[in-house]
């Protein structure tokens, strides 16, 4: 259900569809905080509202509140999906799907976790299901770089950075999907162990074990770049 010019919220069961949507953000944006400002102006001061209030209003059918949540969290969610899936088209589909599911399930969202964590879980589950259906595992060479390139770097240094990023992407592609997700959530998106456990639906101990094994494998694969 991809819109050419952006996301449009689907109708809920028994409800009218929201009239507007939020645009798709760049894939290389950094993760947004739970209370971060929205990037586009909204009515009634919604852009300054915290996620919990927006989610309550959206759950009551306020599509403007939901549009702010979409704008606020799309950059981080899209970057997450690209890191996991390796290409923009699949990532856009995953994020679109996640927001559709979230819109339909918002009336039952009780705020046991932060809205951001809840959305990370929906997107991650969608991506992991896609990865598990893939045979063989696809290359992640198109994933965005995990670090910001120095604008003043020499061409030689830039080329070396690009090559290292491609090598890391290939190494990530060799990891079991659960290890890959834990590593991406921790190292590229900065989630705490407790948050990752909520996203992955597992224990913190399990998260630590997966991260240990992922780091060990990546260290071995990236030996030539140390």
C-alpha positions in Angstrom: 0.0 0.0 0.0 2.8 2.4 -0.8 1.7 6.0 -1.6 3.9 7.7 -4.1 4.0 10.9 -2.1 4.0 9.5 1.4 2.1 7.4 4.0 -1.6 7.5 4.3 -3.3 6.0 7.3 -5.7 3.2 6.4 -9.3 3.0 7.8 -9.8 1.3 11.1 -12.5 -1.4 11.3 -15.7 0.5 11.9 -14.1 3.9 11.4 -13.5 6.4 8.7 -10.1 6.7 7.1 -8.0 9.7 8.2 -7.9 12.3 5.4 -4.1 13.0 5.5 -0.8 11.4 5.9 2.9 12.0 6.6 5.7 12.1 4.1 8.5 9.5 3.9 11.8 10.7 5.6 15.3 10.1 4.3 16.8 6.7 5.0 19.9 8.0 6.7 18.2 10.0 9.4 19.2 9.3 13.0 16.9 7.7 15.6 14.4 10.1 17.1 13.8 10.3 20.8 10.5 9.6 22.4 9.8 13.3 23.1 11.7 14.8 20.1 10.0 17.6 18.1 8.3 16.8 14.8 9.8 18.0 11.6 6.7 19.5 10.1 4.2 22.0 11.6 1.0 20.6 13.0 -2.2 22.1 14.3 -3.2 22.7 17.9 0.4 22.4 19.1 0.5 18.7 18.4 4.2 18.9 17.3 5.2 19.7 20.9 3.1 17.0 22.5 4.7 13.9 24.0 4.3 10.5 22.4 2.0 9.1 25.1 -0.5 11.9 24.6 -0.3 11.7 20.8 -0.9 7.9 21.0 -3.9 8.4 23.3 -5.4 10.9 21.0 -4.6 8.8 17.9 -6.2 5.8 19.6 -9.4 7.9 20.0 -9.4 8.5 16.3 -7.3 11.7 16.0 -5.6 11.3 12.6 -3.6 14.5 13.0 -2.0 13.2 16.2 -1.1 10.0 14.4 0.4 11.9 11.5 2.7 13.7 13.9 3.8 10.3 15.3 4.4 9.1 11.7 6.6 12.1 10.9 8.4 11.9 14.2 9.4 8.2 14.0 9.6 7.4 10.3 13.3 8.4 9.9 14.6 6.0 12.6 12.2 3.2 11.7 13.1 3.5 8.0 16.8 3.4 8.8 16.3 0.4 11.0 14.4 -1.5 8.3 17.1 -0.7 5.7 19.8 -1.9 8.1 17.9 -5.2 8.6 16.6 -5.8 5.0 19.3 -4.2 3.0 17.3 -2.2 0.4 15.0 0.8 0.4 12.0 -0.7 -1.4 11.6 -3.5 1.1 12.3 -1.2 4.0 9.6 1.3 2.9 7.1 -1.6 2.6 8.0 -2.8 6.1 7.6 0.7 7.7 4.4 1.3 5.8 3.0 -2.1 7.0 4.1 -1.3 10.6 2.2 2.0 10.7 -0.8 0.4 9.2 -0.8 -2.2 12.0 -0.1 0.4 14.6 -3.0 2.6 13.5 -5.4 -0.4 13.6 -4.1 -1.5 17.0 -3.8 1.9 18.7 -7.1 1.6 20.6 -5.6 -1.4 22.5 -2.2 0.3 23.1 -2.0 0.9 26.9 1.4 2.6 27.0 3.2 -0.3 28.8 6.2 0.6 26.7 7.2 3.8 25.0 5.5 4.4 21.6 9.0 4.4 20.0 9.8 0.9 21.5 6.4 -0.4 20.4 7.0 0.7 16.8 10.5 -0.7 16.9 9.0 -4.0 17.9 6.4 -4.0 15.1 9.0 -3.0 12.4 11.6 -5.5 13.7 9.1 -8.3 13.7 8.0 -7.4 10.2 11.6 -7.3 9.0 12.6 -10.6 10.7 9.6 -12.4 9.1 10.8 -11.1 5.7 14.3 -12.2 6.4 13.3 -15.7 7.5 11.4 -16.2 4.2 14.5 -15.3 2.1 16.5 -18.1 0.8 19.4 -17.7 0.6 20.2 -14.7 2.8 20.5 -11.6 0.6 23.5 -9.2 0.6 23.2 -6.0 2.6 25.6 -4.0 0.5 23.0 -1.3 0.0 22.5 -0.7 3.7 23.4 2.8 4.8 26.7 3.4 6.5 26.6 3.0 10.3 28.8 6.1 10.8 28.7 9.6 9.4 31.3 10.3 6.7 33.7 13.2 7.3 32.8 15.8 4.6 36.5 16.9 4.6 37.9 13.4 4.1 40.2 12.7 1.2 38.9 10.7 -1.7 41.1 7.8 -0.7 39.8 7.9 2.9 36.2 8.1 1.6 36.8 5.1 -0.6 38.2 3.2 2.3 35.2 4.1 4.4 32.8 3.0 1.7 34.7 -0.3 1.4 34.6 -0.9 5.1 30.9 -0.1 5.3 30.3 -2.6 2.5 32.4 -5.2 4.3 30.4 -4.7 7.5 27.1 -5.0 5.6 28.3 -8.3 4.1 29.4 -9.5 7.5 26.0 -8.6 9.0 24.4 -10.6 6.3 26.1 -13.7 7.6 24.6 -13.4 11.1 21.5 -15.3 12.2 18.6 -12.8 11.9 18.0 -12.5 15.7 21.7 -11.7 16.3 21.7 -9.2 13.5 18.6 -7.4 14.9 20.1 -7.2 18.4 23.4 -5.8 17.0 21.7 -3.2 14.8 19.3 -2.1 17.6 22.2 -1.8 20.0 25.1 -0.5 17.9 23.4 1.5 15.2 20.3 2.7 17.0 21.5 2.9 20.6 18.8 1.1 22.4 19.4 -0.2 25.9 19.3 -3.9 26.7 15.9 -3.6 28.3 14.5 -1.9 25.3 16.0 -4.5 22.9 14.5 -7.2 25.1 11.1 -5.6 24.7 11.5 -5.2 21.0 12.6 -8.8 20.5 10.1 -10.2 23.0 12.9 -12.0 25.0 15.0 -11.5 28.2 17.9 -9.2 28.7 20.1 -12.2 29.3 19.1 -13.6 25.9 19.9 -10.2 24.3 23.3 -10.1 25.9 24.1 -13.6 24.6 23.0 -12.7 21.1 25.1 -9.5 21.1 28.1 -11.4 22.4 27.9 -14.0 19.6 27.2 -11.3 17.0 30.2 -9.2 18.1 32.4 -12.2 18.1 31.4 -13.2 14.6 31.7 -9.6 13.3 35.1 -9.2 14.8 36.3 -12.3 13.0 34.8 -11.2 9.7 36.2 -7.7 10.0 39.7 -8.6 11.1 41.3 -7.1 7.9 39.7 -3.7 8.7 41.0 -3.4 12.3 
